[in-house]
């Protein structure tokens, strides 16, 4: 799946994450900012990269601002932002299909 346009998912509320995606020709550029980076940085990065890999995203700019979200929330926000960038409508969203 490609990132076709700018899209955003999530909020900046506590225990949530805001994920922004936009197209890029420079490969995959991922920026992660987290209030719990020292404690859970490796796990946050793993959740984001695993989700992008399962969706087949190889190019794009991804910005994640994490406010202590659980892994399932991070994965859902990344998945939603990528789907929104591709104009996937509510009727044919394969929710959870790419996330195991």
C-alpha positions as CSV (number, residue, x, y, z in Angstrom):
1,X,0.0,0.0,0.0
2,X,1.3,3.5,-0.8
3,X,0.8,6.7,1.0
4,X,-1.0,8.8,-1.5
5,X,-1.8,12.0,0.4
6,X,-1.4,13.7,3.8
7,X,-3.6,12.0,6.4
8,X,-3.9,12.0,10.2
9,X,-5.3,9.7,12.9
10,X,-5.6,10.0,16.6
11,X,-5.4,12.8,19.2
12,X,-2.9,14.3,21.6
13,X,-4.9,13.2,24.6
14,X,-3.3,11.2,27.3
15,X,-3.0,7.4,26.5
16,X,-3.4,8.1,22.8
17,X,-1.2,8.8,19.8
18,X,-1.4,11.1,16.8
19,X,-0.1,9.6,13.6
20,X,0.5,11.8,10.5
21,X,1.5,10.3,7.1
22,X,2.4,12.0,3.8
23,X,4.0,10.9,0.6
24,X,7.8,10.9,0.1
25,X,10.1,9.6,-2.6
26,X,13.0,9.3,-0.1
27,X,12.0,5.9,1.3
28,X,10.5,5.5,4.7
29,X,11.1,8.4,7.1
30,X,9.7,7.8,10.6
31,X,9.8,10.3,13.4
32,X,8.6,9.2,16.8
33,X,8.1,11.5,19.8
34,X,6.9,10.0,23.0
35,X,6.4,11.0,26.6
36,X,7.5,7.5,27.5
37,X,10.3,7.1,25.0
38,X,12.9,6.2,27.7
39,X,10.8,3.4,29.0
40,X,9.1,2.0,25.9
41,X,10.9,3.5,22.9
42,X,12.0,0.1,21.4
43,X,8.5,-1.3,21.8
44,X,6.8,1.8,20.2
45,X,9.2,1.7,17.2
46,X,8.6,-2.0,16.8
47,X,4.8,-1.6,16.8
48,X,5.0,1.2,14.2
49,X,7.4,-0.5,11.9
50,X,5.6,-3.8,12.2
51,X,2.3,-2.2,11.2
52,X,3.9,-0.4,8.3
53,X,5.5,-3.6,7.1
54,X,2.2,-5.5,7.3
55,X,0.5,-2.8,5.3
56,X,3.3,-2.9,2.7
57,X,4.3,0.7,3.2
58,X,7.8,1.3,1.9
59,X,7.8,5.0,1.2
60,X,6.5,8.0,3.1
61,X,7.0,10.3,6.0
62,X,5.4,9.1,9.2
63,X,5.2,11.2,12.3
64,X,4.1,9.6,15.6
65,X,3.4,11.7,18.7
66,X,2.7,9.3,21.4
67,X,1.1,10.2,24.8
68,X,1.4,6.8,26.4
69,X,-0.7,4.7,24.0
70,X,-0.9,1.0,24.2
71,X,0.5,-1.1,21.4
72,X,-3.0,-1.9,20.0
73,X,-3.8,1.9,19.9
74,X,-0.5,2.7,18.1
75,X,-1.2,0.0,15.5
76,X,-4.7,1.1,15.0
77,X,-3.7,4.8,14.5
78,X,-1.0,3.9,12.0
79,X,-3.4,1.6,10.1
80,X,-6.1,4.3,10.1
81,X,-3.8,7.0,8.9
82,X,-2.5,4.9,6.0
83,X,-6.1,3.9,5.0
84,X,-7.2,7.5,5.1
85,X,-4.3,8.5,2.9
86,X,-5.6,6.0,0.3
87,X,-9.3,7.2,0.6
88,X,-10.4,3.8,1.8
89,X,-14.1,4.3,2.6
90,X,-15.8,3.0,5.7
91,X,-17.6,0.3,3.7
92,X,-14.5,-1.5,2.5
93,X,-12.0,-1.0,5.4
94,X,-10.3,-4.3,6.2
95,X,-10.0,-3.3,9.9
96,X,-7.8,-5.8,11.7
97,X,-7.1,-7.7,8.5
98,X,-3.6,-6.4,8.3
99,X,-3.0,-6.3,12.1
100,X,-2.5,-9.6,13.8
